[in-house]
């Protein structure tokens, strides 16, 4: 695995549920934002099914998780969250989602995009994660790039856009690692804002220590202490 040194001017994190972004990229995004990268969050679903509390309702949990996501993003310096508001657990890799993804890629023009790895096979993978990962790949190539796809979107502000690199988190076979030393605690801090999903998480908790340990293990055999690893592919010309 190689160290990934690039710090882009623009990046986008496309994720299925509130808390997925921080789980996948929290430390990397904190580092990049502190170095001047403009990062936009693109959240696909409302998180309306994300509770084990039998007294909880979908309406209540949506508001709770929305507020938690705002606070988590602020903790690592992300100020813009675009919500597509699909139903949690019902995300389909279809024309509607593809259109929304293409539009936002063309609008915000990220150099690098992060998302779920839909090819993970060694562990269970949420269906929303899998469908979103496939759709993001399609949206980047060829749909956002080519003007004859979704031509009704094109105007003076919305133009075809070519993403340079796609970084998947949660991969069975990562090939790059970002040095996130000095930002490892930012990941835990941001995740601690998702209290409805991760109750009791703090820098000193066992869960918090395990997150730090996983970052340390990701950087094993590399020249730095803490890392976040991804499977990177580069978009075709």
Secondary structure, DSSP 8 states (H G I E B T S, - for coil): -EE-----SEEEEEESSTTHHHHHHHHHHHHHHHTT-EEEEEEEE--TT----TT--HHHHHHHHHHHHHHHHHHTT--EEEEEEE-TT----SHHHHHHHHHHHHHH--SEEEEE-TT--SS---HHHHHHHHHHHHIIIIITT-TTSSGGG-SSS-------EEEEES-SS--EEEE-TT-HHHHHHHHHT-TTTSTT--TTSHHHHHHHHHHHHHTTTSSSS-EEEEEEEE---
